[in-house]
Amino acid sequence: MQIVPKVRRLWRTERGSSVIELAVVFPFLLVLFAGVAELGRLFYTYTTLAKATKVGARFLSTQRDVKSTDPLKVAAVKLQAQRLVVCGNATSCTGLDPIVAGLDTANPATNVKVTLPASTDVVKYVKVEIQGYTFQPGVFNLSTGTGNSTATFYFALSPGIQMRYMQ
C-alpha cells in the first residue's frame, strides 16, 4: 500500500522537467545559432569583396595610364588593380594570402574583371567586378558528413562598382 502513494507523488512532481524541455529545444537553438553565424560570415565576405572592388576602382580612376595608347601600360595598370582587389598589394601577390579565401592570387584576372573607359565616351567610367567567386558555407556543408559533393550549398557572390574616371 505504501508503493501507490510514492508512485503518485513521483508522477505529480515536476523535478527534471526543465532538463527534458532543454533536451527538446536545444537542437533547434543550436541550428538557429549556427545559421545566424553562417549568415554573418556570408555578409562579411560580401562586404569585404565589395570594399576590395571599390579600392581597385578608386586606384584606376586616378591612373593616367588608363588612357594610354600603349597597350602594355594599360595592361600593367589593369593587373595592378586586379592585384589590389585580390590581395591588397598592387605590385605582387606572391607569398600573400587573398583578402577572402577562394580568390586566385596566382592569376588575379580569373576573379577580377576590369572595364576601362572607351576613348569615345564623353563621361568616362572605370568598372571593377568580382566574377566566378562562390561562397562555401562552413557549418551547413552537407558534403563533409555525407561524402556527396553535390550536397553542398554554394552562393555566387559578384560585387562590382563603377566609378568616374578623374583624369
C-alpha positions as CSV (number, residue, x, y, z in Angstrom):
1,M,0.0,0.0,0.0
2,Q,2.9,2.4,0.5
3,I,4.0,2.0,-3.1
4,V,0.9,3.6,-4.6
5,P,1.4,7.0,-2.8
6,K,5.0,7.1,-3.8
7,V,4.2,6.5,-7.4
8,R,1.5,9.2,-7.3
9,R,4.0,11.6,-5.7
10,L,6.6,10.8,-8.3
11,W,4.0,11.3,-11.1
12,R,2.9,14.7,-9.8
13,T,6.4,16.1,-9.1
14,E,8.0,18.4,-11.7
15,R,11.6,17.7,-10.9
16,G,13.5,17.0,-14.1
17,S,11.0,18.6,-16.5
18,S,13.4,21.5,-17.2
19,V,16.0,19.1,-18.4
20,I,13.6,17.4,-20.7
21,E,12.4,20.8,-22.1
22,L,16.1,21.7,-22.7
23,A,16.7,18.4,-24.5
24,V,13.8,19.1,-26.8
25,V,14.6,22.8,-27.5
26,F,18.4,22.7,-27.6
27,P,18.9,21.2,-31.1
28,F,16.7,23.9,-32.6
29,L,18.5,26.7,-30.8
30,L,21.9,25.2,-31.9
31,V,20.8,25.1,-35.6
32,L,19.4,28.7,-35.3
33,F,22.7,29.9,-33.7
34,A,24.8,28.2,-36.4
35,G,22.6,29.7,-39.2
36,V,22.9,33.2,-37.8
37,A,26.7,32.8,-37.6
38,E,26.9,31.5,-41.1
39,L,24.7,34.3,-42.4
40,G,27.1,36.8,-40.7
41,R,30.0,35.1,-42.4
42,L,28.3,35.5,-45.8
43,F,27.7,39.2,-45.2
44,Y,31.2,39.7,-44.0
45,T,32.6,38.0,-47.2
46,Y,30.4,40.1,-49.5
47,T,31.3,43.4,-47.9
48,T,35.0,42.5,-47.9
49,L,34.7,41.8,-51.7
50,A,32.7,44.9,-52.3
51,K,35.3,47.1,-50.5
52,A,38.1,45.5,-52.5
53,T,36.4,46.3,-55.7
54,K,36.0,49.9,-54.5
55,V,39.7,50.1,-53.8
56,G,40.5,48.8,-57.3
57,A,38.1,51.2,-59.0
58,R,39.5,54.2,-56.9
59,F,43.0,53.2,-58.0
60,L,42.0,53.0,-61.6
61,S,40.1,56.3,-61.5
62,T,43.3,58.2,-60.7
63,Q,45.8,56.5,-63.1
64,R,47.0,58.3,-66.2
65,D,48.0,55.1,-68.0
66,V,44.3,54.1,-68.3
67,K,44.0,56.5,-71.3
68,S,47.4,55.5,-72.7
69,T,47.7,54.3,-76.3
70,D,50.4,51.8,-75.3
71,P,48.6,48.5,-74.6
72,L,51.4,47.3,-72.3
73,K,50.9,50.3,-70.0
74,V,47.1,49.7,-70.0
75,A,47.6,46.0,-69.2
76,A,50.0,46.8,-66.4
77,V,47.5,49.2,-64.8
78,K,44.7,46.6,-65.1
79,L,47.0,44.0,-63.5
80,Q,47.8,46.3,-60.6
81,A,44.1,47.0,-60.0
82,Q,43.4,43.2,-60.1
83,R,46.2,42.5,-57.6
84,L,44.8,45.3,-55.3
85,V,41.4,43.6,-55.3
86,V,42.7,40.1,-54.8
87,C,45.5,40.5,-52.2
88,G,45.6,44.2,-51.4
89,N,49.0,44.8,-53.0
90,A,49.5,46.4,-56.4
91,T,53.0,45.2,-57.1
92,S,52.8,41.4,-56.4
93,C,50.6,38.8,-54.8
94,T,53.5,36.3,-54.4
95,G,53.5,35.0,-50.8
96,L,50.4,36.9,-49.8
97,D,47.1,35.5,-48.8
98,P,44.0,36.6,-50.7
99,I,41.7,39.0,-48.9
100,V,39.0,36.3,-49.0
101,A,39.7,32.6,-49.2
102,G,38.9,31.3,-52.7
103,L,40.4,34.1,-54.7
104,D,43.2,33.2,-57.1
105,T,46.4,35.0,-56.2
106,A,48.5,33.4,-58.9
107,N,46.2,34.8,-61.7
108,P,44.1,37.7,-60.4
109,A,42.4,38.1,-63.8
110,T,40.4,34.9,-63.2
111,N,38.4,36.6,-60.4
112,V,38.5,40.3,-61.2
113,K,37.1,41.9,-64.4
114,V,38.2,45.4,-65.1
115,T,36.4,47.5,-67.7
116,L,38.2,50.7,-68.8
117,P,36.6,53.7,-70.4
118,A,36.4,53.9,-74.2
119,S,38.0,56.8,-75.9
120,T,34.7,57.8,-77.5
121,D,32.9,58.2,-74.1
122,V,32.0,61.7,-73.1
123,V,31.8,60.8,-69.4
124,K,34.4,58.2,-68.7
125,Y,33.9,55.4,-66.1
126,V,36.0,52.5,-64.8
127,K,34.3,49.4,-63.7
128,V,35.7,46.6,-61.4
129,E,33.8,43.4,-60.8
130,I,34.4,40.1,-59.0
131,Q,33.4,37.2,-61.1
132,G,33.4,33.5,-60.6
133,Y,33.5,33.6,-56.7
134,T,31.4,31.1,-54.8
135,F,30.9,31.3,-51.1
136,Q,31.0,27.9,-49.4
137,P,29.3,27.7,-46.0
138,G,31.4,26.1,-43.3
139,V,28.6,24.9,-40.8
140,F,26.0,23.8,-43.3
141,N,28.4,21.9,-45.6
142,L,26.5,18.6,-46.0
143,S,29.2,17.0,-48.2
144,T,31.5,16.5,-45.2
145,G,29.1,14.3,-43.4
146,T,27.6,12.5,-46.3
147,G,30.5,12.3,-48.7
148,N,28.3,13.6,-51.5
149,S,29.9,16.6,-53.2
150,T,26.6,17.7,-54.8
151,A,25.0,18.2,-51.3
152,T,26.9,21.5,-50.7
153,F,25.2,24.9,-50.8
154,Y,27.0,27.5,-52.9
155,F,26.3,31.2,-53.2
156,A,27.7,33.1,-56.1
157,L,28.9,36.5,-55.0
158,S,29.6,39.1,-57.7
159,P,30.0,42.6,-56.2
160,G,31.1,45.3,-58.6
161,I,31.4,49.1,-58.7
162,Q,31.5,51.7,-61.4
163,M,33.5,54.9,-60.7
164,R,34.0,58.0,-62.7
165,Y,37.5,58.4,-64.2
166,M,39.1,61.5,-62.8
167,Q,41.9,62.3,-65.2
